[in-house]
């Protein structure tokens, strides 16, 4: 019986696209919402932590240490552990611990921690001369961050954003295993519980193609942003009006 039941539940090949499409839309929705939150929070937070460090534009060890520690904690926790640990907080924020809304909360926390560190490391690679030119032009710390540091580090930030997006797709599949929907839910429900190899293979193909497209698009954008940034960042900061 344990052998014949999965066979009886096998989805016909012609119906697999109809099964996968809504799940794919759920995955894209989850990842899309999360990445907007990640960028909006991660870029300023990464810039803040970088410039609070010794040698930064407004160095302050008292603030830098706890902020950096919090990011490190969020970055080091395995996603499944993080997702389980904050279920009470997720339920408080969204009113539920299942579905897309519930998945967005732990995914956003993990993604922000991941991307904040990427932004911080990217800004650390900006040559000191670029910042010195902006300072000599009379730029305020905010103007220097906006017109010199961020533009110079942008290729690395975009590359990190690509990696982060791919990681969020992985996290969405993990969230799907506990009721968030998406391709992860399909993989577990049909591929694992029902041994439906056709659905499992189709899910894998959908994930591989999606990740490959994101990788190609992200790498192309990073390469496009790379040429002549070192030369233009300083000029841009000099033109920035001082208020």
FIKOLZA-1660 file (N, C-alpha, C; in steps of 0.1 Angstrom, whole numbers, plus 5000, padded with zeros to 4 digits):
% residues 243
   i   px   py   pz ch aa at
   1 5008 4988 5000  A  X  N
   1 5000 5000 5000  A  X CA
   1 5009 5012 5000  A  X  C
   2 5020 5012 5007  A  X  N
   2 5029 5023 5008  A  X CA
   2 5035 5026 4994  A  X  C
   3 5035 5016 4985  A  X  N
   3 5040 5018 4972  A  X CA
   3 5030 5022 4962  A  X  C
   4 5018 5017 4963  A  X  N
   4 5007 5020 4953  A  X CA
   4 5001 5034 4955  A  X  C
   5 5000 5038 4968  A  X  N
   5 4994 5051 4971  A  X CA
   5 5001 5063 4964  A  X  C
   6 5015 5064 4965  A  X  N
   6 5021 5075 4958  A  X CA
   6 5019 5074 4943  A  X  C
   7 5019 5062 4937  A  X  N
   7 5017 5061 4923  A  X CA
   7 5003 5066 4919  A  X  C
   8 4993 5063 4927  A  X  N
   8 4980 5068 4924  A  X CA
   8 4979 5083 4925  A  X  C
   9 4987 5089 4933  A  X  N
   9 4987 5103 4935  A  X CA
   9 4996 5111 4925  A  X  C
  10 5002 5104 4916  A  X  N
  10 5012 5111 4907  A  X CA
  10 5004 5120 4898  A  X  C
  11 5010 5132 4897  A  X  N
  11 5003 5143 4888  A  X CA
  11 5007 5140 4874  A  X  C
  12 4997 5140 4865  A  X  N
  12 5000 5139 4850  A  X CA
  12 5010 5150 4846  A  X  C
  13 5018 5146 4836  A  X  N
  13 5028 5156 4832  A  X CA
  13 5022 5169 4826  A  X  C
  14 5011 5167 4819  A  X  N
  14 5004 5179 4813  A  X CA
  14 4999 5188 4824  A  X  C
  15 4996 5183 4836  A  X  N
  15 4991 5192 4847  A  X CA
  15 5002 5198 4856  A  X  C
  16 5014 5194 4854  A  X  N
  16 5025 5200 4862  A  X CA
  16 5026 5215 4861  A  X  C
  17 5026 5220 4849  A  X  N
  17 5027 5235 4848  A  X CA
  17 5016 5242 4856  A  X  C
  18 5004 5237 4855  A  X  N
  18 4993 5244 4863  A  X CA
  18 4995 5243 4878  A  X  C
  19 5003 5233 4882  A  X  N
  19 5006 5231 4896  A  X CA
  19 5017 5240 4900  A  X  C
  20 5027 5241 4892  A  X  N
  20 5039 5249 4895  A  X CA
  20 5038 5264 4894  A  X  C
  21 5029 5269 4885  A  X  N
  21 5029 5283 4882  A  X CA
  21 5024 5291 4894  A  X  C
  22 5013 5287 4901  A  X  N
  22 5009 5295 4913  A  X CA
  22 5020 5294 4924  A  X  C
  23 5027 5283 4925  A  X  N
  23 5038 5281 4935  A  X CA
  23 5049 5290 4931  A  X  C
  24 5052 5291 4918  A  X  N
  24 5063 5300 4914  A  X CA
  24 5060 5314 4917  A  X  C
  25 5047 5318 4914  A  X  N
  25 5043 5332 4917  A  X CA
  25 5044 5335 4932  A  X  C
  26 5041 5325 4941  A  X  N
  26 5042 5327 4955  A  X CA
  26 5057 5329 4959  A  X  C
  27 5066 5321 4953  A  X  N
  27 5080 5323 4956  A  X CA
  27 5085 5336 4951  A  X  C
  28 5082 5340 4939  A  X  N
  28 5086 5354 4934  A  X CA
  28 5081 5365 4943  A  X  C
  29 5068 5363 4948  A  X  N
  29 5062 5373 4956  A  X CA
  29 5070 5374 4970  A  X  C
  30 5072 5363 4976  A  X  N
  30 5080 5363 4988  A  X CA
  30 5093 5369 4987  A  X  C
  31 5101 5365 4977  A  X  N
  31 5114 5370 4975  A  X CA
  31 5114 5385 4971  A  X  C
  32 5105 5389 4963  A  X  N
  32 5104 5403 4958  A  X CA
  32 5101 5412 4970  A  X  C
  33 5092 5409 4979  A  X  N
  33 5089 5417 4990  A  X CA
  33 5101 5418 4999  A  X  C
  34 5107 5406 5002  A  X  N
  34 5118 5405 5011  A  X CA
  34 5130 5414 5006  A  X  C
  35 5133 5413 4993  A  X  N
  35 5144 5420 4987  A  X CA
  35 5142 5435 4987  A  X  C
  36 5130 5440 4986  A  X  N
  36 5127 5454 4987  A  X CA
  36 5130 5459 5002  A  X  C
  37 5126 5451 5011  A  X  N
  37 5129 5454 5026  A  X CA
  37 5143 5454 5028  A  X  C
  38 5150 5443 5023  A  X  N
  38 5164 5442 5025  A  X CA
  38 5172 5454 5020  A  X  C
  39 5169 5458 5008  A  X  N
  39 5177 5470 5002  A  X CA
  39 5174 5482 5010  A  X  C
  40 5161 5485 5013  A  X  N
  40 5157 5497 5020  A  X CA
  40 5164 5498 5033  A  X  C
  41 5165 5487 5040  A  X  N
  41 5171 5487 5054  A  X CA
  41 5186 5484 5053  A  X  C
  42 5190 5475 5045  A  X  N
  42 5204 5470 5045  A  X CA
  42 5214 5480 5040  A  X  C
  43 5211 5488 5030  A  X  N
  43 5220 5498 5025  A  X CA
  43 5224 5509 5035  A  X  C
  44 5214 5516 5041  A  X  N
  44 5217 5526 5051  A  X CA
  44 5223 5520 5064  A  X  C
  45 5219 5508 5067  A  X  N
  45 5224 5501 5079  A  X CA
  45 5239 5497 5077  A  X  C
  46 5242 5492 5065  A  X  N
  46 5256 5489 5062  A  X CA
  46 5265 5501 5062  A  X  C
  47 5260 5512 5056  A  X  N
  47 5267 5524 5055  A  X CA
  47 5269 5530 5069  A  X  C
  48 5259 5529 5078  A  X  N
  48 5260 5534 5091  A  X CA
  48 5271 5526 5099  A  X  C
  49 5270 5513 5098  A  X  N
  49 5280 5505 5106  A  X CA
  49 5294 5507 5101  A  X  C
  50 5296 5508 5088  A  X  N
  50 5309 5511 5082  A  X CA
  50 5315 5524 5087  A  X  C
  51 5307 5534 5087  A  X  N
  51 5312 5547 5091  A  X CA
  51 5312 5550 5106  A  X  C
  52 5306 5541 5114  A  X  N
  52 5307 5541 5128  A  X CA
  52 5320 5534 5133  A  X  C
  53 5326 5526 5124  A  X  N
  53 5339 5519 5127  A  X CA
  53 5350 5529 5128  A  X  C
  54 5361 5525 5135  A  X  N
  54 5373 5534 5136  A  X CA
  54 5378 5538 5122  A  X  C
  55 5380 5551 5119  A  X  N
  55 5384 5556 5106  A  X CA
  55 5372 5560 5098  A  X  C
  56 5360 5557 5102  A  X  N
  56 5348 5561 5095  A  X CA
  56 5345 5576 5096  A  X  C
  57 5334 5580 5089  A  X  N
  57 5331 5594 5088  A  X CA
  57 5326 5599 5101  A  X  C
  58 5320 5591 5109  A  X  N
  58 5315 5595 5123  A  X CA
  58 5317 5583 5132  A  X  C
  59 5330 5580 5134  A  X  N
  59 5334 5568 5142  A  X CA
  59 5329 5569 5156  A  X  C
  60 5323 5558 5161  A  X  N
  60 5317 5558 5174  A  X CA
  60 5317 5543 5178  A  X  C
  61 5327 5539 5186  A  X  N
  61 5328 5525 5190  A  X CA
  61 5316 5520 5198  A  X  C
  62 5311 5529 5206  A  X  N
  62 5300 5526 5215  A  X CA
  62 5288 5521 5207  A  X  C
  63 5285 5528 5196  A  X  N
  63 5274 5524 5188  A  X CA
  63 5277 5513 5178  A  X  C
  64 5290 5513 5173  A  X  N
  64 5294 5503 5163  A  X CA
  64 5294 5489 5168  A  X  C
  65 5299 5487 5180  A  X  N
  65 5300 5473 5186  A  X CA
  65 5287 5466 5187  A  X  C
  66 5277 5472 5193  A  X  N
  66 5264 5464 5194  A  X CA
  66 5257 5462 5181  A  X  C
  67 5258 5472 5172  A  X  N
  67 5251 5471 5159  A  X CA
  67 5258 5460 5151  A  X  C
  68 5271 5460 5151  A  X  N
  68 5279 5449 5144  A  X CA
  68 5276 5436 5150  A  X  C
  69 5275 5435 5163  A  X  N
  69 5272 5422 5169  A  X CA
  69 5259 5417 5166  A  X  C
  70 5249 5426 5166  A  X  N
  70 5235 5421 5162  A  X CA
  70 5235 5416 5148  A  X  C
  71 5242 5423 5139  A  X  N
  71 5242 5418 5125  A  X CA
  71 5249 5404 5124  A  X  C
  72 5260 5403 5132  A  X  N
  72 5267 5390 5132  A  X CA
  72 5258 5378 5137  A  X  C
  73 5250 5381 5147  A  X  N
  73 5241 5371 5153  A  X CA
  73 5231 5367 5142  A  X  C
  74 5225 5377 5136  A  X  N
  74 5215 5374 5126  A  X CA
  74 5221 5366 5114  A  X  C
  75 5233 5369 5111  A  X  N
  75 5240 5363 5099  A  X CA
  75 5244 5349 5103  A  X  C
  76 5247 5346 5115  A  X  N
  76 5253 5333 5119  A  X CA
  76 5242 5322 5121  A  X  C
  77 5230 5326 5125  A  X  N
  77 5220 5316 5128  A  X CA
  77 5215 5309 5115  A  X  C
  78 5215 5296 5115  A  X  N
  78 5208 5289 5104  A  X CA
  78 5194 5293 5102  A  X  C
  79 5189 5294 5089  A  X  N
  79 5176 5300 5087  A  X CA
  79 5165 5293 5094  A  X  C
  80 5166 5279 5094  A  X  N
  80 5155 5271 5100  A  X CA
  80 5154 5274 5115  A  X  C
  81 5166 5276 5121  A  X  N
  81 5166 5279 5135  A  X CA
  81 5160 5293 5138  A  X  C
  82 5165 5302 5130  A  X  N
  82 5159 5316 5131  A  X CA
  82 5144 5316 5129  A  X  C
  83 5140 5310 5119  A  X  N
  83 5125 5310 5116  A  X CA
  83 5117 5304 5127  A  X  C
  84 5122 5293 5133  A  X  N
  84 5115 5287 5144  A  X CA
  84 5116 5295 5157  A  X  C
  85 5127 5301 5159  A  X  N
  85 5129 5309 5172  A  X CA
  85 5120 5321 5172  A  X  C
  86 5117 5327 5161  A  X  N
  86 5110 5340 5161  A  X CA
  86 5095 5338 5158  A  X  C
  87 5090 5325 5158  A  X  N
  87 5076 5323 5155  A  X CA
  87 5067 5332 5164  A  X  C
  88 5069 5333 5177  A  X  N
  88 5060 5342 5185  A  X CA
  88 5061 5357 5179  A  X  C
  89 5072 5362 5176  A  X  N
  89 5073 5375 5170  A  X CA
  89 5066 5376 5157  A  X  C
  90 5068 5366 5148  A  X  N
  90 5062 5365 5135  A  X CA
  90 5047 5365 5137  A  X  C
  91 5041 5358 5146  A  X  N
  91 5027 5357 5149  A  X CA
  91 5022 5371 5154  A  X  C
  92 5030 5377 5162  A  X  N
  92 5026 5391 5167  A  X CA
  92 5026 5401 5156  A  X  C
  93 5035 5400 5146  A  X  N
  93 5036 5410 5136  A  X CA
  93 5025 5408 5125  A  X  C
  94 5023 5395 5121  A  X  N
  94 5014 5392 5110  A  X CA
  94 5001 5386 5114  A  X  C
  95 5000 5381 5126  A  X  N
  95 4988 5374 5131  A  X CA
  95 4987 5360 5127  A  X  C
  96 4998 5354 5121  A  X  N
  96 4998 5340 5117  A  X CA
  96 5013 5336 5116  A  X  C
  97 5015 5323 5116  A  X  N
  97 5028 5317 5115  A  X CA
  97 5029 5309 5102  A  X  C
  98 5019 5310 5093  A  X  N
  98 5020 5303 5080  A  X CA
  98 5016 5313 5069  A  X  C
  99 5020 5309 5057  A  X  N
  99 5017 5317 5046  A  X CA
  99 5028 5327 5042  A  X  C
 100 5026 5334 5031  A  X  N
 100 5036 5343 5026  A  X CA
 100 5040 5354 5036  A  X  C
 101 5030 5360 5042  A  X  N
 101 5032 5371 5052  A  X CA
 101 5041 5366 5063  A  X  C
 102 5039 5354 5068  A  X  N
 102 5047 5349 5079  A  X CA
 102 5061 5346 5075  A  X  C
 103 5063 5342 5062  A  X  N
 103 5076 5338 5057  A  X CA
 103 5084 5351 5055  A  X  C
 104 5078 5362 5052  A  X  N
 104 5085 5375 5049  A  X CA
 104 5093 5379 5062  A  X  C
 105 5088 5377 5073  A  X  N
 105 5094 5383 5086  A  X CA
 105 5108 5376 5088  A  X  C
 106 5109 5363 5090  A  X  N
 106 5122 5357 5092  A  X CA
 106 5131 5359 5080  A  X  C
 107 5126 5358 5068  A  X  N
 107 5134 5360 5056  A  X CA
 107 5140 5374 5055  A  X  C
 108 5132 5384 5059  A  X  N
 108 5137 5398 5059  A  X CA
 108 5148 5400 5070  A  X  C
 109 5146 5394 5081  A  X  N
 109 5156 5395 5092  A  X CA
 109 5169 5389 5087  A  X  C
 110 5168 5377 5082  A  X  N
 110 5180 5370 5077  A  X CA
 110 5187 5377 5065  A  X  C
 111 5178 5382 5056  A  X  N
 111 5183 5389 5044  A  X CA
 111 5190 5402 5048  A  X  C
 112 5184 5410 5057  A  X  N
 112 5190 5423 5061  A  X CA
 112 5204 5420 5068  A  X  C
 113 5205 5410 5076  A  X  N
 113 5218 5407 5082  A  X CA
 113 5228 5404 5072  A  X  C
 114 5224 5396 5062  A  X  N
 114 5233 5391 5052  A  X CA
 114 5237 5403 5043  A  X  C
 115 5228 5411 5039  A  X  N
 115 5231 5422 5029  A  X CA
 115 5238 5434 5036  A  X  C
 116 5235 5436 5049  A  X  N
 116 5242 5447 5057  A  X CA
 116 5256 5444 5057  A  X  C
 117 5260 5432 5059  A  X  N
 117 5274 5428 5060  A  X CA
 117 5281 5430 5046  A  X  C
 118 5273 5427 5035  A  X  N
 118 5278 5428 5022  A  X CA
 118 5281 5443 5019  A  X  C
 119 5271 5452 5023  A  X  N
 119 5273 5466 5020  A  X CA
 119 5285 5471 5028  A  X  C
 120 5286 5467 5041  A  X  N
 120 5297 5472 5049  A  X CA
 120 5311 5468 5043  A  X  C
 121 5312 5455 5039  A  X  N
 121 5324 5451 5033  A  X CA
 121 5327 5458 5019  A  X  C
 122 5317 5460 5012  A  X  N
 122 5318 5467 4999  A  X CA
 122 5323 5482 5001  A  X  C
 123 5318 5488 5011  A  X  N
 123 5322 5502 5014  A  X CA
 123 5337 5502 5019  A  X  C
 124 5340 5491 5026  A  X  N
 124 5354 5491 5032  A  X CA
 124 5364 5490 5020  A  X  C
 125 5360 5485 5009  A  X  N
 125 5370 5484 4997  A  X CA
 125 5371 5497 4989  A  X  C
 126 5363 5507 4993  A  X  N
 126 5364 5520 4986  A  X CA
 126 5377 5527 4989  A  X  C
 127 5385 5531 4979  A  X  N
 127 5398 5537 4982  A  X CA
 127 5397 5550 4991  A  X  C
 128 5406 5552 5000  A  X  N
 128 5405 5563 5009  A  X CA
 128 5406 5576 5001  A  X  C
 129 5413 5576 4990  A  X  N
 129 5414 5588 4982  A  X CA
 129 5401 5594 4977  A  X  C
 130 5391 5585 4974  A  X  N
 130 5378 5589 4970  A  X CA
 130 5371 5597 4981  A  X  C
 131 5372 5592 4993  A  X  N
 131 5366 5599 5004  A  X CA
 131 5373 5612 5007  A  X  C
 132 5386 5612 5006  A  X  N
 132 5394 5624 5008  A  X CA
 132 5391 5635 4999  A  X  C
 133 5388 5632 4986  A  X  N
 133 5384 5642 4976  A  X CA
 133 5371 5648 4980  A  X  C
 134 5362 5639 4984  A  X  N
 134 5348 5644 4988  A  X CA
 134 5349 5653 5000  A  X  C
 135 5358 5649 5010  A  X  N
 135 5359 5658 5021  A  X CA
 135 5365 5671 5018  A  X  C
 136 5375 5671 5009  A  X  N
 136 5382 5683 5005  A  X CA
 136 5372 5693 4997  A  X  C
 137 5362 5687 4991  A  X  N
 137 5352 5695 4984  A  X CA
 137 5342 5701 4994  A  X  C
 138 5343 5697 5007  A  X  N
 138 5334 5703 5016  A  X CA
 138 5321 5695 5018  A  X  C
 139 5321 5682 5014  A  X  N
 139 5309 5674 5015  A  X CA
 139 5306 5671 5030  A  X  C
 140 5293 5670 5033  A  X  N
 140 5289 5665 5046  A  X CA
 140 5290 5650 5046  A  X  C
 141 5290 5644 5058  A  X  N
 141 5291 5629 5058  A  X CA
 141 5280 5622 5050  A  X  C
 142 5268 5627 5050  A  X  N
 142 5257 5621 5043  A  X CA
 142 5260 5623 5028  A  X  C
 143 5265 5635 5024  A  X  N
 143 5268 5637 5010  A  X CA
 143 5279 5628 5005  A  X  C
 144 5289 5626 5014  A  X  N
 144 5300 5617 5010  A  X CA
 144 5296 5603 5008  A  X  C
 145 5287 5598 5017  A  X  N
 145 5282 5585 5016  A  X CA
 145 5274 5583 5003  A  X  C
 146 5265 5593 5000  A  X  N
 146 5256 5592 4989  A  X CA
 146 5263 5594 4975  A  X  C
 147 5273 5603 4975  A  X  N
 147 5279 5607 4962  A  X CA
 147 5293 5601 4959  A  X  C
 148 5299 5595 4970  A  X  N
 148 5312 5590 4968  A  X CA
 148 5313 5575 4972  A  X  C
 149 5310 5572 4984  A  X  N
 149 5311 5558 4989  A  X CA
 149 5302 5548 4982  A  X  C
 150 5289 5551 4982  A  X  N
 150 5279 5542 4975  A  X CA
 150 5282 5540 4960  A  X  C
 151 5284 5551 4953  A  X  N
 151 5287 5549 4938  A  X CA
 151 5299 5541 4936  A  X  C
 152 5310 5543 4944  A  X  N
 152 5322 5536 4941  A  X CA
 152 5321 5521 4945  A  X  C
 153 5313 5518 4955  A  X  N
 153 5311 5504 4959  A  X CA
 153 5299 5497 4952  A  X  C
 154 5292 5504 4943  A  X  N
 154 5280 5499 4937  A  X CA
 154 5282 5486 4930  A  X  C
 155 5293 5484 4922  A  X  N
 155 5294 5470 4916  A  X CA
 155 5295 5459 4926  A  X  C
 156 5302 5461 4937  A  X  N
 156 5303 5450 4947  A  X CA
 156 5289 5449 4954  A  X  C
 157 5282 5460 4956  A  X  N
 157 5269 5459 4963  A  X CA
 157 5259 5451 4954  A  X  C
 158 5260 5454 4941  A  X  N
 158 5251 5447 4931  A  X CA
 158 5254 5432 4931  A  X  C
 159 5267 5429 4931  A  X  N
 159 5271 5415 4931  A  X CA
 159 5266 5408 4944  A  X  C
 160 5267 5415 4955  A  X  N
 160 5262 5410 4967  A  X CA
 160 5247 5408 4968  A  X  C
 161 5241 5418 4961  A  X  N
 161 5226 5417 4961  A  X CA
 161 5221 5405 4952  A  X  C
 162 5229 5402 4942  A  X  N
 162 5226 5390 4934  A  X CA
 162 5227 5377 4943  A  X  C
 163 5238 5376 4950  A  X  N
 163 5240 5365 4959  A  X CA
 163 5229 5364 4970  A  X  C
 164 5225 5376 4975  A  X  N
 164 5215 5376 4985  A  X CA
 164 5201 5372 4980  A  X  C
 165 5198 5376 4968  A  X  N
 165 5186 5372 4961  A  X CA
 165 5185 5357 4960  A  X  C
 166 5196 5351 4955  A  X  N
 166 5196 5337 4954  A  X CA
 166 5195 5330 4967  A  X  C
 167 5201 5335 4977  A  X  N
 167 5199 5330 4991  A  X CA
 167 5185 5331 4996  A  X  C
 168 5178 5341 4992  A  X  N
 168 5164 5343 4996  A  X CA
 168 5155 5333 4989  A  X  C
 169 5159 5329 4977  A  X  N
 169 5151 5319 4970  A  X CA
 169 5153 5305 4978  A  X  C
 170 5165 5303 4982  A  X  N
 170 5167 5291 4990  A  X CA
 170 5159 5291 5003  A  X  C
 171 5159 5303 5010  A  X  N
 171 5152 5304 5022  A  X CA
 171 5137 5303 5020  A  X  C
 172 5132 5307 5008  A  X  N
 172 5118 5306 5006  A  X CA
 172 5114 5292 5004  A  X  C
 173 5122 5283 4999  A  X  N
 173 5119 5269 4998  A  X CA
 173 5119 5263 5012  A  X  C
 174 5128 5267 5021  A  X  N
 174 5128 5262 5034  A  X CA
 174 5115 5266 5041  A  X  C
 175 5111 5279 5039  A  X  N
 175 5099 5284 5045  A  X CA
 175 5087 5276 5040  A  X  C
 176 5087 5273 5027  A  X  N
 176 5076 5265 5021  A  X CA
 176 5074 5252 5027  A  X  C
 177 5084 5246 5034  A  X  N
 177 5082 5233 5040  A  X CA
 177 5074 5233 5052  A  X  C
 178 5072 5245 5058  A  X  N
 178 5063 5246 5070  A  X CA
 178 5051 5255 5068  A  X  C
 179 5047 5255 5055  A  X  N
 179 5034 5261 5052  A  X CA
 179 5034 5275 5046  A  X  C
 180 5046 5280 5041  A  X  N
 180 5046 5293 5035  A  X CA
 180 5042 5293 5021  A  X  C
 181 5040 5281 5015  A  X  N
 181 5037 5280 5001  A  X CA
 181 5049 5281 4992  A  X  C
 182 5047 5283 4979  A  X  N
 182 5058 5284 4970  A  X CA
 182 5064 5270 4965  A  X  C
 183 5075 5271 4958  A  X  N
 183 5081 5259 4953  A  X CA
 183 5085 5249 4963  A  X  C
 184 5090 5254 4975  A  X  N
 184 5094 5245 4986  A  X CA
 184 5082 5236 4990  A  X  C
 185 5071 5242 4992  A  X  N
 185 5059 5235 4996  A  X CA
 185 5056 5224 4986  A  X  C
 186 5056 5227 4973  A  X  N
 186 5054 5217 4962  A  X CA
 186 5064 5206 4963  A  X  C
 187 5077 5209 4965  A  X  N
 187 5087 5199 4965  A  X CA
 187 5085 5189 4976  A  X  C
 188 5081 5194 4988  A  X  N
 188 5079 5186 5000  A  X CA
 188 5066 5178 4998  A  X  C
 189 5055 5184 4995  A  X  N
 189 5042 5178 4994  A  X CA
 189 5042 5167 4983  A  X  C
 190 5047 5170 4971  A  X  N
 190 5045 5161 4960  A  X CA
 190 5058 5153 4958  A  X  C
 191 5070 5160 4959  A  X  N
 191 5082 5152 4957  A  X CA
 191 5086 5143 4968  A  X  C
 192 5085 5148 4980  A  X  N
 192 5089 5140 4992  A  X CA
 192 5078 5131 4997  A  X  C
 193 5067 5137 5000  A  X  N
 193 5056 5129 5007  A  X CA
 193 5049 5119 4997  A  X  C
 194 5048 5123 4985  A  X  N
 194 5041 5114 4975  A  X CA
 194 5050 5107 4965  A  X  C
 195 5063 5110 4966  A  X  N
 195 5073 5104 4957  A  X CA
 195 5070 5107 4943  A  X  C
 196 5065 5119 4940  A  X  N
 196 5061 5122 4926  A  X CA
 196 5074 5128 4919  A  X  C
 197 5081 5120 4913  A  X  N
 197 5094 5124 4907  A  X CA
 197 5092 5134 4896  A  X  C
 198 5081 5133 4888  A  X  N
 198 5079 5143 4878  A  X CA
 198 5078 5157 4883  A  X  C
 199 5070 5159 4894  A  X  N
 199 5069 5172 4900  A  X CA
 199 5082 5176 4906  A  X  C
 200 5089 5167 4912  A  X  N
 200 5101 5171 4919  A  X CA
 200 5112 5176 4908  A  X  C
 201 5113 5168 4897  A  X  N
 201 5122 5172 4887  A  X CA
 201 5118 5186 4881  A  X  C
 202 5105 5188 4879  A  X  N
 202 5101 5201 4873  A  X CA
 202 5103 5212 4883  A  X  C
 203 5102 5210 4896  A  X  N
 203 5105 5220 4906  A  X CA
 203 5120 5223 4906  A  X  C
 204 5128 5213 4905  A  X  N
 204 5142 5215 4905  A  X CA
 204 5146 5224 4893  A  X  C
 205 5141 5220 4881  A  X  N
 205 5144 5228 4869  A  X CA
 205 5139 5242 4870  A  X  C
 206 5127 5244 4876  A  X  N
 206 5123 5258 4878  A  X CA
 206 5132 5266 4887  A  X  C
 207 5137 5260 4897  A  X  N
 207 5146 5267 4906  A  X CA
 207 5159 5270 4900  A  X  C
 208 5165 5260 4893  A  X  N
 208 5178 5261 4886  A  X CA
 208 5177 5272 4876  A  X  C
 209 5167 5272 4868  A  X  N
 209 5165 5283 4857  A  X CA
 209 5164 5296 4863  A  X  C
 210 5156 5298 4874  A  X  N
 210 5154 5310 4880  A  X CA
 210 5167 5316 4886  A  X  C
 211 5174 5307 4893  A  X  N
 211 5187 5312 4899  A  X CA
 211 5197 5316 4888  A  X  C
 212 5197 5308 4877  A  X  N
 212 5206 5311 4866  A  X CA
 212 5203 5324 4860  A  X  C
 213 5190 5327 4858  A  X  N
 213 5187 5340 4852  A  X CA
 213 5190 5352 4861  A  X  C
 214 5188 5350 4874  A  X  N
 214 5192 5361 4884  A  X CA
 214 5207 5363 4884  A  X  C
 215 5214 5352 4883  A  X  N
 215 5229 5353 4883  A  X CA
 215 5234 5360 4871  A  X  C
 216 5229 5356 4859  A  X  N
 216 5233 5363 4846  A  X CA
 216 5229 5378 4847  A  X  C
 217 5217 5381 4851  A  X  N
 217 5213 5395 4851  A  X CA
 217 5221 5403 4861  A  X  C
 218 5224 5397 4873  A  X  N
 218 5231 5404 4883  A  X CA
 218 5246 5407 4879  A  X  C
 219 5252 5396 4873  A  X  N
 219 5266 5398 4868  A  X CA
 219 5267 5408 4857  A  X  C
 220 5257 5408 4848  A  X  N
 220 5258 5418 4837  A  X CA
 220 5256 5432 4842  A  X  C
 221 5248 5434 4852  A  X  N
 221 5246 5447 4858  A  X CA
 221 5258 5452 4865  A  X  C
 222 5264 5443 4873  A  X  N
 222 5277 5446 4880  A  X CA
 222 5288 5450 4870  A  X  C
 223 5289 5442 4859  A  X  N
 223 5300 5446 4849  A  X CA
 223 5297 5459 4843  A  X  C
 224 5284 5462 4841  A  X  N
 224 5281 5475 4834  A  X CA
 224 5284 5487 4843  A  X  C
 225 5283 5485 4856  A  X  N
 225 5285 5495 4866  A  X CA
 225 5300 5497 4869  A  X  C
 226 5308 5487 4865  A  X  N
 226 5322 5488 4870  A  X CA
 226 5331 5498 4863  A  X  C
 227 5331 5500 4849  A  X  N
 227 5340 5509 4843  A  X CA
 227 5339 5523 4847  A  X  C
 228 5351 5529 4850  A  X  N
 228 5353 5543 4852  A  X CA
 228 5346 5548 4865  A  X  C
 229 5342 5539 4874  A  X  N
 229 5336 5544 4886  A  X CA
 229 5346 5552 4895  A  X  C
 230 5358 5547 4895  A  X  N
 230 5368 5554 4903  A  X CA
 230 5370 5568 4899  A  X  C
 231 5370 5571 4885  A  X  N
 231 5372 5584 4880  A  X CA
 231 5360 5593 4882  A  X  C
 232 5348 5587 4882  A  X  N
 232 5336 5596 4882  A  X CA
 232 5331 5598 4896  A  X  C
 233 5335 5590 4906  A  X  N
 233 5329 5592 4919  A  X CA
 233 5335 5605 4925  A  X  C
 234 5348 5607 4924  A  X  N
 234 5354 5619 4929  A  X CA
 234 5348 5632 4922  A  X  C
 235 5346 5631 4909  A  X  N
 235 5340 5643 4902  A  X CA
 235 5326 5645 4907  A  X  C
 236 5319 5634 4909  A  X  N
 236 5305 5636 4914  A  X CA
 236 5304 5643 4927  A  X  C
 237 5313 5639 4936  A  X  N
 237 5313 5644 4950  A  X CA
 237 5317 5659 4949  A  X  C
 238 5326 5663 4940  A  X  N
 238 5329 5677 4939  A  X CA
 238 5318 5686 4934  A  X  C
 239 5309 5680 4926  A  X  N
 239 5298 5688 4921  A  X CA
 239 5286 5688 4931  A  X  C
 240 5287 5680 4941  A  X  N
 240 5276 5679 4951  A  X CA
 240 5275 5692 4958  A  X  C
 241 5264 5699 4958  A  X  N
 241 5263 5712 4966  A  X CA
 241 5263 5710 4981  A  X  C
 242 5270 5719 4987  A  X  N
 242 5271 5718 5002  A  X CA
 242 5260 5726 5008  A  X  C
 243 5252 5720 5017  A  X  N
 243 5242 5728 5023  A  X CA
 243 5245 5731 5037  A  X  C
% end
